[in-house]
Amino acid sequence: MLLDQDIKEQLAQYLQLLEANVLIKVSAGSDDVSSDLIALVDEIASMSPLITVEKTELPRTPSFSINRPGEDNGITFAGIPLGHEFTSLVLALLQVSGRAPKVEQKIIDQIQGLTGKYHFESYISLTCHNCPEVVQALNLMSVLNPDITHTMVDGAVFQEEVQAKNVMAVPAVYLNGEFFGSGRMEIEEILAKLSDGSAVSELAEKEPFDILVVGGGPAGASAVIYAARKGIRTGIVAEQFGGQVKDTLGIENFISIKYTEGLKLAANLEEHVKEYQVDVMKRQRGRRLTKKELVEIELETGAVVKSKAVILATGARWRSIGVPGETEFKNKGVAYCPHCDGPLFKGKRVAVIGGGNSGVEAAIDLAGIVEHVTVLEFMPDLKADVVLQQRLYSLPNVTVVKNVQTKEITGREKVDGLSYTDRSTGESYHLELQGVFILIGLIPNTDWLRDTIECNRFGEIIVDSHGATNVPGVFAAGDCTNTPYKQIIIAMGSGANAALGAFDYLIRN
């Protein structure tokens, strides 16, 4: 039995929502994974009279497809979708049965309006918390458009295929056999990549806002909710909701909620925002801010959105080390998320750059998967909490090298090593390895603002106690500011503070 009792009880409740018969076609061999796959499918079928199972041959074994009887709905799972992908399996069952998806009608119209044949394959790992978003988006597209198919491929099961395609970061998506994209992608981003780009932006035609928020992380969501509750014309420009929260697996310090996960919190942020009269403009990034009679935000699409007041909540991104090979081998051995990409390096030698909490936690996590981990720290001592250091030093397959500077990440088609210098002796060394995980903190997303907005030497926007910047009518909140502590709950508080500051600015001007 692959499902524990609690999961079975939850699944039984979900399966009561099935609206029509579902046929699961199984392609299995004599291997252990095939046996487990058959056991899972049979267990699911036993829980609903609407589900039947049929043996067949699919392009990959072990795998199974989910269909309406007499139809091919284009959804295939190559491997066993447990772990983070279990939700993807449940949603596929419900949607194939006819259950309406929880997406906006304009998204449904876009999907159904696509012409041509689209055969997607997504390579994932079951420990990746970013992968389900991509898998679920492509599955949904397959349900809504008969010319779209999608196969989820568990890289741990189909390792030869992963190695042949040099997949070294997940999710990695292929379209009609060609590489399409990697990393976290929302359904809007996938559709944008498929569009011909001929649609004229409607953004430039929008009436000016009272308050416009730029950024969809915790600070941005909090700011736009507080602004909307004042009954004023409010908008939010965001590449996506969640920001860095989506890269956080477990969250245990969000007061009043004992435990949640980054993806769940990100979804909750978006859901909460949409409860209010807010003009949500997703898949948009700022390019320039200009203060005239109104504050004008020029987007990368070229459209200009205007507002009486603006709140900048652009967040932060992973800090790079800026050495040769880092950019060239990104997703080819250079990675930033051990939870997502760690399983792809099973049995291999890797390095972790960074001796803070995130770096040491990553090394501990990776040590249970890979052959060996080398931790490289620039300073003479690790910065991580003592309890984490004690755990790290207790592991037999971990080496810690301190007071060193990474000089180059080497390789040809993918990473094959790393060169570093001992800062005390000046001697150079080279490690032979197959992966490099970089965890040295965050850098604020303020590059496009620094000609207009006053920032400190770290690029953080300088704000006063009301969240105001040096430009009248422009406020800022969250990790892009000089707030001393980068925490989710602090970002939310600063977003609310900036919104109240902006509203006070409006009523006084």
KEVEXZA-401740 format. One record per residue (C-alpha): residue number from 1; residue in three letters; x, y, z. Coordinates in pm, 1 decimal. Layout:
# residues N
   n res        x        y        z
 NUM ALA        X        Y        Z
...
END
This chain:
# residues 509
   n res        x        y        z
   1 MET      0.0      0.0      0.0
   2 LEU    164.9    323.8   -121.1
   3 LEU    -83.4    564.0     37.8
   4 ASP   -105.7    605.2    411.9
   5 GLN   -445.0    616.4    579.6
   6 ASP   -465.0    996.5    612.5
   7 ILE   -388.1   1049.7    242.2
   8 LYS   -637.7    778.6    144.5
   9 GLU   -910.6    950.5    343.9
  10 GLN   -834.5   1285.8    179.1
  11 LEU   -820.7   1124.2   -164.7
  12 ALA  -1154.6    950.6   -109.0
  13 GLN  -1313.3   1289.7    -41.9
  14 TYR  -1165.7   1436.9   -360.7
  15 LEU  -1276.3   1140.3   -571.0
  16 GLN  -1635.1   1204.2   -466.2
  17 LEU  -1608.3   1516.9   -681.3
  18 LEU  -1554.6   1317.9  -1001.6
  19 GLU  -1822.1   1414.0  -1252.8
  20 ALA  -1788.1   1135.2  -1511.2
  21 ASN  -1609.0    808.6  -1582.9
  22 VAL  -1229.9    810.3  -1601.7
  23 LEU  -1011.5    549.0  -1771.8
  24 ILE   -651.5    499.9  -1656.7
  25 LYS   -431.9    327.8  -1915.0
  26 VAL   -125.8    163.0  -1760.4
  27 SER    199.3     69.3  -1930.3
  28 ALA    402.9   -141.2  -1688.2
  29 GLY    692.6   -383.6  -1691.0
  30 SER    837.1   -625.3  -1438.6
  31 ASP   1052.7   -369.3  -1251.2
  32 ASP    990.6   -247.7   -897.5
  33 VAL    868.5     95.8  -1007.4
  34 SER    612.5    -67.6  -1236.8
  35 SER    489.5   -280.9   -947.5
  36 ASP    447.2     25.4   -728.2
  37 LEU    276.0    212.9  -1010.8
  38 ILE     24.2    -68.3  -1062.8
  39 ALA    -38.5    -82.3   -688.1
  40 LEU   -106.3    293.5   -679.3
  41 VAL   -341.7    289.9   -977.7
  42 ASP   -532.9    -13.9   -847.9
  43 GLU   -564.5    147.9   -505.7
  44 ILE   -706.3    466.8   -658.9
  45 ALA   -947.9    270.3   -880.7
  46 SER  -1073.9     76.7   -579.8
  47 MET  -1185.6    403.0   -421.6
  48 SER  -1432.0    511.9   -692.0
  49 PRO  -1672.8    319.6   -920.0
  50 LEU  -1612.3    588.0  -1184.6
  51 ILE  -1247.2    485.7  -1233.9
  52 THR  -1144.3    186.2  -1444.4
  53 VAL   -798.9     58.4  -1534.2
  54 GLU   -677.8    -82.1  -1863.7
  55 LYS   -335.2   -223.1  -1954.3
  56 THR   -173.8    -85.7  -2267.8
  57 GLU    160.9     17.9  -2417.8
  58 LEU    268.7    379.2  -2393.2
  59 PRO    589.7    542.0  -2523.8
  60 ARG    746.8    512.6  -2177.3
  61 THR    729.6    229.4  -1926.4
  62 PRO    640.9    255.8  -1643.8
  63 SER    373.6    519.7  -1705.9
  64 PHE     -1.3    572.8  -1713.9
  65 SER   -239.9    810.5  -1889.0
  66 ILE   -566.7    957.0  -1763.1
  67 ASN   -853.9    968.5  -2012.7
  68 ARG  -1222.9    989.1  -2067.6
  69 PRO  -1350.9    657.8  -2208.5
  70 GLY  -1314.5    667.9  -2586.0
  71 GLU  -1097.2    980.2  -2576.7
  72 ASP   -727.9   1058.3  -2532.6
  73 ASN   -696.1   1358.5  -2306.2
  74 GLY   -321.9   1385.1  -2348.4
  75 ILE   -215.2   1358.0  -1983.1
  76 THR     52.3   1100.4  -1901.6
  77 PHE    255.3   1042.3  -1586.3
  78 ALA    585.5    864.3  -1655.5
  79 GLY    679.9    750.9  -1309.0
  80 ILE    479.6    761.6   -987.1
  81 PRO    335.2   1107.8   -907.8
  82 LEU    365.2   1102.5   -531.4
  83 GLY    547.3   1359.8   -316.3
  84 HIS    479.8   1710.4   -439.9
  85 GLU    320.0   1571.9   -757.1
  86 PHE     35.7   1391.6   -582.0
  87 THR   -179.1   1704.6   -610.6
  88 SER   -108.0   1706.7   -985.4
  89 LEU   -248.1   1354.1  -1006.9
  90 VAL   -563.7   1441.7   -810.6
  91 LEU   -631.3   1752.9  -1021.5
  92 ALA   -578.5   1555.8  -1343.3
  93 LEU   -837.6   1299.5  -1235.7
  94 LEU  -1090.8   1567.1  -1146.8
  95 GLN  -1036.6   1780.3  -1456.2
  96 VAL  -1046.9   1488.6  -1698.3
  97 SER  -1376.5   1384.4  -1538.0
  98 GLY  -1518.8   1723.2  -1628.6
  99 ARG  -1459.6   1918.6  -1309.3
 100 ALA  -1421.6   2287.8  -1400.5
 101 PRO  -1069.3   2422.9  -1345.2
 102 LYS  -1019.8   2720.2  -1112.6
 103 VAL   -873.4   2958.7  -1370.6
 104 GLU  -1001.0   3277.5  -1525.6
 105 GLN  -1215.6   3250.2  -1836.3
 106 LYS   -968.7   3457.0  -2038.1
 107 ILE   -702.2   3192.4  -1968.8
 108 ILE   -938.7   2916.5  -2080.7
 109 ASP  -1016.4   3112.3  -2397.3
 110 GLN   -643.9   3155.4  -2471.1
 111 ILE   -577.0   2783.5  -2430.2
 112 GLN   -871.2   2679.8  -2643.5
 113 GLY   -770.9   2933.5  -2906.2
 114 LEU   -424.7   2785.3  -2963.2
 115 THR   -382.7   2626.4  -3305.1
 116 GLY   -126.5   2365.5  -3406.5
 117 LYS      4.1   2055.3  -3231.5
 118 TYR    176.5   2092.7  -2895.5
 119 HIS    342.6   1787.4  -2738.9
 120 PHE    491.0   1885.8  -2402.6
 121 GLU    726.4   1683.2  -2181.5
 122 SER    824.6   1807.7  -1836.0
 123 TYR   1117.2   1653.2  -1649.3
 124 ILE   1065.6   1680.8  -1275.1
 125 SER   1177.5   1546.9   -939.9
 126 LEU    926.1   1448.5   -675.0
 127 THR   1101.6   1665.4   -415.8
 128 CYS   1075.1   1979.0   -631.7
 129 HIS    816.5   2220.4   -494.5
 130 ASN    824.1   2432.9   -810.9
 131 CYS    751.7   2145.7  -1050.5
 132 PRO    381.6   2088.4   -972.1
 133 GLU    288.0   2437.3  -1090.2
 134 VAL    430.9   2359.5  -1435.0
 135 VAL    290.7   2005.3  -1444.7
 136 GLN    -57.5   2122.0  -1346.1
 137 ALA    -53.1   2405.5  -1600.6
 138 LEU     42.9   2173.6  -1887.5
 139 ASN   -208.2   1910.3  -1775.4
 140 LEU   -482.5   2170.8  -1770.1
 141 MET   -389.2   2285.2  -2120.3
 142 SER   -412.3   1922.2  -2235.7
 143 VAL   -761.1   1888.3  -2090.4
 144 LEU   -887.4   2207.9  -2252.9
 145 ASN   -732.6   2168.1  -2598.0
 146 PRO   -731.5   1833.6  -2786.4
 147 ASP   -421.6   1941.1  -2983.3
 148 ILE   -212.2   1961.3  -2665.2
 149 THR    -55.6   1664.4  -2483.8
 150 HIS    167.2   1653.8  -2177.6
 151 THR    383.5   1387.5  -2019.1
 152 MET    533.5   1435.4  -1674.5
 153 VAL    866.2   1248.1  -1657.0
 154 ASP   1018.6   1162.6  -1319.3
 155 GLY   1391.0   1216.2  -1375.8
 156 ALA   1482.1    970.1  -1101.1
 157 VAL   1303.1    690.4  -1288.5
 158 PHE   1417.0    781.0  -1639.2
 159 GLN   1777.9    870.8  -1561.6
 160 GLU   1918.3    764.1  -1898.0
 161 GLU   1675.4    995.5  -2074.6
 162 VAL   1762.6   1281.5  -1840.2
 163 GLN   2134.6   1231.9  -1898.3
 164 ALA   2090.7   1208.3  -2275.1
 165 LYS   1917.7   1547.4  -2274.5
 166 ASN   2157.7   1695.7  -2016.7
 167 VAL   1869.5   1787.9  -1788.8
 168 MET   2039.8   1926.2  -1476.1
 169 ALA   1765.5   2145.6  -1331.7
 170 VAL   1394.2   2090.7  -1289.3
 171 PRO   1136.6   2149.1  -1406.8
 172 ALA   1272.2   2129.7  -1761.7
 173 VAL   1007.9   2152.7  -2033.2
 174 TYR   1036.0   2030.9  -2391.9
 175 LEU    789.3   2115.6  -2668.4
 176 ASN    770.6   1890.8  -2973.6
 177 GLY   1113.3   1751.7  -2883.7
 178 GLU   1283.6   2091.2  -2847.7
 179 PHE   1381.7   2264.9  -2524.4
 180 PHE   1107.2   2510.4  -2423.9
 181 GLY   1206.6   2642.2  -2082.3
 182 SER   1313.1   2555.2  -1729.5
 183 GLY   1231.7   2665.5  -1378.8
 184 ARG    907.3   2780.8  -1230.4
 185 MET    652.0   2891.6  -1492.9
 186 GLU    295.3   3001.8  -1440.1
 187 ILE     34.3   2921.6  -1700.5
 188 GLU     31.4   3285.8  -1815.7
 189 GLU    404.0   3267.6  -1887.9
 190 ILE    365.9   2945.7  -2086.5
 191 LEU     87.3   3099.9  -2293.5
 192 ALA    291.6   3416.3  -2347.2
 193 LYS    579.6   3206.9  -2484.4
 194 LEU    338.8   3035.1  -2723.9
 195 SER    174.5   3354.3  -2849.7
 196 ASP    294.3   3533.1  -3161.6
 197 GLY    333.3   3860.5  -2975.3
 198 SER    102.1   4044.9  -3212.6
 199 ALA   -157.9   4140.4  -2954.7
 200 VAL   -155.0   4510.8  -2872.0
 201 SER   -111.0   4578.1  -2502.4
 202 GLU   -421.3   4706.2  -2329.9
 203 LEU   -219.1   4836.2  -2039.2
 204 ALA   -135.9   5173.8  -2191.3
 205 GLU   -506.9   5251.5  -2226.4
 206 LYS   -582.4   5213.2  -1856.1
 207 GLU   -699.7   5514.9  -1659.6
 208 PRO   -451.4   5637.7  -1394.2
 209 PHE   -467.6   5459.7  -1059.9
 210 ASP   -485.4   5614.7   -716.5
 211 ILE   -231.6   5361.7   -588.2
 212 LEU    -34.1   5123.2   -807.9
 213 VAL    172.4   4845.4   -648.9
 214 VAL    469.2   4698.0   -835.8
 215 GLY    548.5   4344.1   -718.7
 216 GLY    341.3   4044.3   -612.2
 217 GLY    527.6   3903.9   -312.5
 218 PRO    412.4   3927.5     50.2
 219 ALA    485.4   4301.8     67.2
 220 GLY    307.9   4377.3   -261.8
 221 ALA      3.5   4166.2   -180.4
 222 SER    -29.3   4323.0    163.0
 223 ALA      9.1   4673.6     19.3
 224 VAL   -252.4   4629.9   -252.8
 225 ILE   -506.3   4476.9    -10.9
 226 TYR   -463.4   4764.3    235.5
 227 ALA   -495.9   5015.4    -49.5
 228 ALA   -804.3   4847.5   -200.7
 229 ARG   -976.8   4845.6    137.7
 230 LYS   -970.1   5226.0    127.2
 231 GLY  -1210.8   5214.6   -166.5
 232 ILE   -972.6   5381.8   -409.3
 233 ARG   -871.0   5279.9   -763.0
 234 THR   -598.6   5023.7   -705.9
 235 GLY   -380.5   4816.3   -937.0
 236 ILE    -92.8   4573.3   -908.8
 237 VAL    176.6   4497.1  -1164.9
 238 ALA    347.6   4165.7  -1093.1
 239 GLU    552.7   3914.1  -1280.2
 240 GLN    391.4   3653.3  -1056.5
 241 PHE    247.9   3622.6   -708.7
 242 GLY    470.0   3491.8   -432.5
 243 GLY    817.1   3602.5   -534.4
 244 GLN   1091.9   3438.6   -329.1
 245 VAL    822.5   3276.3   -114.1
 246 LYS    781.5   3019.0   -391.5
 247 ASP   1139.9   2905.7   -334.9
 248 THR   1067.7   2836.2     32.4
 249 LEU    966.8   2480.4    109.9
 250 GLY    856.0   2491.5    473.8
 251 ILE    747.2   2802.2    667.0
 252 GLU    722.7   2763.6   1043.6
 253 ASN    758.4   3123.7   1164.5
 254 PHE    447.1   3279.6   1010.0
 255 ILE    273.0   3377.1   1330.2
 256 SER    -60.7   3200.0   1404.4
 257 ILE      5.4   2939.3   1131.9
 258 LYS    222.6   2659.8   1270.3
 259 TYR    329.1   2532.4    928.8
 260 THR    269.4   2613.5    566.2
 261 GLU    462.4   2587.6    240.7
 262 GLY    579.6   2855.0      1.2
 263 LEU    362.9   2756.8   -292.6
 264 LYS     53.7   2737.2    -75.5
 265 LEU    120.4   3078.0     76.0
 266 ALA    182.9   3227.8   -269.6
 267 ALA   -150.2   3090.0   -393.6
 268 ASN   -323.5   3227.8    -84.8
 269 LEU   -173.8   3572.2   -149.2
 270 GLU   -317.7   3580.9   -500.6
 271 GLU   -653.7   3446.1   -387.9
 272 HIS   -678.0   3709.7   -114.3
 273 VAL   -589.3   3994.2   -352.3
 274 LYS   -859.6   3884.6   -594.9
 275 GLU  -1121.4   3920.0   -319.2
 276 TYR  -1094.8   4297.3   -366.7
 277 GLN  -1153.7   4540.5   -652.4
 278 VAL   -794.7   4528.8   -774.6
 279 ASP   -676.8   4551.4  -1135.0
 280 VAL   -425.4   4264.1  -1150.4
 281 MET   -168.1   4288.5  -1430.7
 282 LYS     42.9   3970.7  -1427.5
 283 ARG    345.8   3870.9  -1634.6
 284 GLN    465.3   4233.2  -1631.8
 285 ARG    796.2   4383.5  -1521.0
 286 GLY    894.0   4745.7  -1471.2
 287 ARG   1163.4   4907.9  -1686.3
 288 ARG   1159.6   5273.7  -1584.4
 289 LEU    999.3   5503.3  -1325.1
 290 THR    936.0   5868.6  -1404.1
 291 LYS    781.5   6133.5  -1178.4
 292 LYS    575.0   6389.2  -1367.0
 293 GLU    234.7   6518.2  -1263.9
 294 LEU    165.8   6149.3  -1198.9
 295 VAL    409.2   5867.4  -1132.6
 296 GLU    465.5   5674.3  -1455.4
 297 ILE    583.6   5313.1  -1468.4
 298 GLU    712.7   5204.3  -1807.4
 299 LEU    689.4   4825.7  -1844.9
 300 GLU    920.2   4600.4  -2042.0
 301 THR    641.4   4561.1  -2298.8
 302 GLY    667.7   4934.8  -2365.9
 303 ALA    331.4   5015.8  -2208.7
 304 VAL    318.9   5298.0  -1953.2
 305 VAL     93.4   5271.4  -1647.1
 306 LYS     22.9   5587.4  -1445.0
 307 SER    -76.3   5644.2  -1084.1
 308 LYS   -107.0   5919.1   -826.4
 309 ALA    105.9   5710.7   -588.8
 310 VAL    319.0   5403.9   -639.5
 311 ILE    439.7   5138.0   -394.7
 312 LEU    752.3   4949.9   -503.5
 313 ALA    759.7   4593.6   -368.2
 314 THR    991.8   4433.3   -621.3
 315 GLY   1154.1   4191.2   -377.3
 316 ALA   1490.9   4025.8   -424.6
 317 ARG   1656.0   3743.4   -618.2
 318 TRP   1932.1   3493.0   -558.6
 319 ARG   2272.5   3661.6   -539.9
 320 SER   2523.0   3535.9   -796.2
 321 ILE   2895.2   3497.6   -733.5
 322 GLY   2987.9   3653.0  -1066.3
 323 VAL   3261.1   3413.0  -1174.5
 324 PRO   3329.8   3260.8  -1516.5
 325 GLY   3108.5   2959.6  -1577.8
 326 GLU   2821.0   3058.5  -1349.5
 327 THR   2597.6   3197.3  -1623.7
 328 GLU   2720.4   2957.4  -1891.6
 329 PHE   2637.2   2649.8  -1682.8
 330 LYS   2317.0   2767.4  -1515.8
 331 ASN   2080.4   2468.7  -1525.8
 332 LYS   2372.9   2263.8  -1659.4
 333 GLY   2519.5   2189.5  -1319.4
 334 VAL   2488.2   2532.2  -1156.4
 335 ALA   2179.5   2539.1   -934.3
 336 TYR   2023.9   2747.0   -657.5
 337 CYS   1756.8   2517.7   -512.5
 338 PRO   1872.6   2193.8   -343.9
 339 HIS   1514.0   2076.2   -287.6
 340 CYS   1432.9   2104.1   -657.0
 341 ASP   1751.9   1993.3   -826.5
 342 GLY   1926.5   1782.4   -561.5
 343 PRO   1780.7   1446.3   -679.1
 344 LEU   1930.5   1501.9  -1025.6
 345 PHE   2276.8   1476.7   -869.3
 346 LYS   2221.5   1144.4   -696.5
 347 GLY   2552.7    964.7   -648.4
 348 LYS   2755.0   1259.7   -780.5
 349 ARG   3001.1   1504.7   -627.0
 350 VAL   2879.2   1859.6   -569.3
 351 ALA   2984.6   2183.8   -403.3
 352 VAL   2779.7   2430.6   -201.5
 353 ILE   2900.3   2790.0   -204.7
 354 GLY   2790.2   2970.1    109.6
 355 GLY   2829.0   2899.0    480.1
 356 GLY   2519.9   3073.1    612.0
 357 ASN   2205.2   2893.7    725.2
 358 SER   2076.3   2838.6    371.2
 359 GLY   2409.6   2703.1    248.2
 360 VAL   2461.7   2468.2    541.4
 361 GLU   2100.8   2347.1    528.8
 362 ALA   2148.4   2276.6    157.8
 363 ALA   2466.8   2080.6    224.9
 364 ILE   2295.0   1870.6    492.3
 365 ASP   2004.8   1802.7    257.5
 366 LEU   2231.6   1712.7    -35.4
 367 ALA   2453.1   1486.2    174.3
 368 GLY   2168.9   1234.2    191.9
 369 ILE   2149.3   1217.1   -188.2
 370 VAL   2489.0   1278.2   -345.4
 371 GLU   2822.4   1100.4   -311.9
 372 HIS   3007.4   1395.9   -157.9
 373 VAL   2949.1   1763.1    -71.1
 374 THR   3218.5   2030.0    -40.8
 375 VAL   3109.1   2349.4    135.7
 376 LEU   3306.6   2660.3     40.2
 377 GLU   3290.2   2967.1    266.1
 378 PHE   3453.4   3302.5    184.3
 379 MET   3499.8   3405.4    549.2
 380 PRO   3728.1   3232.6    804.5
 381 ASP   3423.9   3087.1    984.3
 382 LEU   3082.7   2955.4    888.0
 383 LYS   2794.2   3193.8    960.5
 384 ALA   2525.5   2929.4   1011.5
 385 ASP   2362.1   2854.3   1346.3
 386 VAL   2570.3   2636.1   1575.4
 387 VAL   2316.8   2351.8   1575.0
 388 LEU   2334.2   2337.8   1193.2
 389 GLN   2714.3   2339.8   1198.9
 390 GLN   2718.0   2052.6   1445.2
 391 ARG   2492.1   1849.4   1218.2
 392 LEU   2704.8   1938.1    914.0
 393 TYR   3033.1   1831.7   1072.3
 394 SER   2880.3   1501.6   1182.1
 395 LEU   2822.3   1391.7    823.2
 396 PRO   3087.4   1158.4    677.7
 397 ASN   3054.5   1271.1    315.8
 398 VAL   3091.6   1646.3    372.9
 399 THR   3409.1   1855.2    353.6
 400 VAL   3412.4   2217.5    471.4
 401 VAL   3666.5   2456.9    320.2
 402 LYS   3677.8   2805.0    477.5
 403 ASN   3847.3   3134.0    391.0
 404 VAL   3845.0   3060.0     18.1
 405 GLN   3733.9   3246.7   -292.6
 406 THR   3567.6   3072.9   -585.5
 407 LYS   3741.9   3171.9   -909.2
 408 GLU   3573.3   2970.0  -1183.0
 409 ILE   3316.8   2701.4  -1250.3
 410 THR   3456.5   2479.7  -1522.8
 411 GLY   3304.6   2250.0  -1779.3
 412 ARG   3226.7   2192.6  -2144.0
 413 GLU   2863.1   2111.8  -2211.4
 414 LYS   2801.9   2090.7  -1836.2
 415 VAL   2984.3   2145.7  -1507.1
 416 ASP   3290.2   1929.9  -1446.3
 417 GLY   3465.4   2121.9  -1169.2
 418 LEU   3532.7   2432.9   -965.4
 419 SER   3852.0   2633.5   -904.9
 420 TYR   3912.8   2828.7   -585.3
 421 THR   4192.6   3015.8   -406.9
 422 ASP   4291.5   2993.5    -40.5
 423 ARG   4270.5   3355.1     77.0
 424 SER   4536.7   3314.6    343.8
 425 THR   4805.2   3141.3    134.2
 426 GLY   4709.9   3244.5   -219.4
 427 GLU   4731.9   2884.1   -337.3
 428 SER   4486.0   2766.3   -602.9
 429 TYR   4294.3   2438.2   -607.0
 430 HIS   4053.8   2260.4   -839.5
 431 LEU   3768.9   2027.8   -744.4
 432 GLU   3630.8   1770.7   -984.4
 433 LEU   3253.6   1763.6   -943.8
 434 GLN   2929.3   1760.8  -1136.3
 435 GLY   2721.4   2025.9   -959.8
 436 VAL   2754.4   2362.7   -786.7
 437 PHE   2480.4   2498.3   -560.7
 438 ILE   2508.1   2872.7   -492.9
 439 LEU   2346.0   2997.5   -171.6
 440 ILE   2497.0   3332.0    -72.4
 441 GLY   2187.9   3538.4     -5.7
 442 LEU   1969.2   3777.6   -200.8
 443 ILE   2007.2   4095.6   -406.3
 444 PRO   1722.3   4350.8   -436.1
 445 ASN   1540.5   4383.0   -770.1
 446 THR   1602.8   4755.0   -800.7
 447 ASP   1839.9   4782.2  -1097.7
 448 TRP   1583.1   4968.9  -1307.4
 449 LEU   1507.1   5215.0  -1028.3
 450 ARG   1850.2   5334.5   -917.7
 451 ASP   1862.2   5634.4  -1153.5
 452 THR   1546.0   5773.4   -992.9
 453 ILE   1510.3   5630.1   -644.0
 454 GLU   1769.9   5674.2   -369.7
 455 CYS   1927.2   5338.5   -276.2
 456 ASN   2203.9   5238.2    -36.7
 457 ARG   2528.2   5070.7   -144.4
 458 PHE   2355.5   4731.7   -144.0
 459 GLY   2092.7   4854.1   -392.0
 460 GLU   1819.3   4861.1   -127.7
 461 ILE   1562.5   5142.1   -154.4
 462 ILE   1594.4   5384.4    136.1
 463 VAL   1258.5   5447.8    303.9
 464 ASP   1141.1   5645.9    604.9
 465 SER    909.6   5528.7    882.6
 466 HIS    607.0   5568.5    651.2
 467 GLY    763.8   5369.3    366.2
 468 ALA    825.5   5687.1    163.5
 469 THR   1122.8   5719.5    -73.0
 470 ASN   1302.7   6036.7   -178.9
 471 VAL   1051.7   6082.9   -466.1
 472 PRO    715.7   6234.7   -360.4
 473 GLY    434.1   5986.3   -414.6
 474 VAL    667.1   5686.2   -439.8
 475 PHE    676.3   5438.8   -151.4
 476 ALA    853.6   5104.4   -109.7
 477 ALA    816.5   4791.2    102.8
 478 GLY    963.7   4448.8    162.9
 479 ASP   1295.3   4292.8     69.2
 480 CYS   1379.4   4559.4   -189.7
 481 THR   1413.4   4817.9     89.8
 482 ASN   1671.5   4884.9    360.1
 483 THR   1465.0   4712.5    626.4
 484 PRO   1721.2   4522.8    835.9
 485 TYR   1544.8   4186.0    845.3
 486 LYS   1418.8   4000.2    539.8
 487 GLN   1126.6   3797.3    670.3
 488 ILE    784.2   3721.5    524.1
 489 ILE    593.1   3864.7    817.5
 490 ILE    807.2   4179.8    818.8
 491 ALA    753.1   4224.0    443.7
 492 MET    376.6   4200.4    492.1
 493 GLY    387.7   4457.0    771.3
 494 SER    596.4   4695.2    564.1
 495 GLY    354.6   4654.2    272.6
 496 ALA     63.2   4755.4    493.7
 497 ASN    268.1   5043.6    634.2
 498 ALA    356.8   5171.3    284.8
 499 ALA     -7.5   5150.8    172.7
 500 LEU   -120.9   5355.2    471.6
 501 GLY    161.3   5601.2    405.3
 502 ALA     59.0   5630.0     39.5
 503 PHE   -305.9   5684.2    132.2
 504 ASP   -206.0   5955.3    378.1
 505 TYR     -1.4   6116.0     98.0
 506 LEU   -308.6   6114.0   -130.1
 507 ILE   -543.9   6278.6    116.1
 508 ARG   -287.4   6548.2    195.4
 509 ASN   -211.6   6621.5   -170.8
END
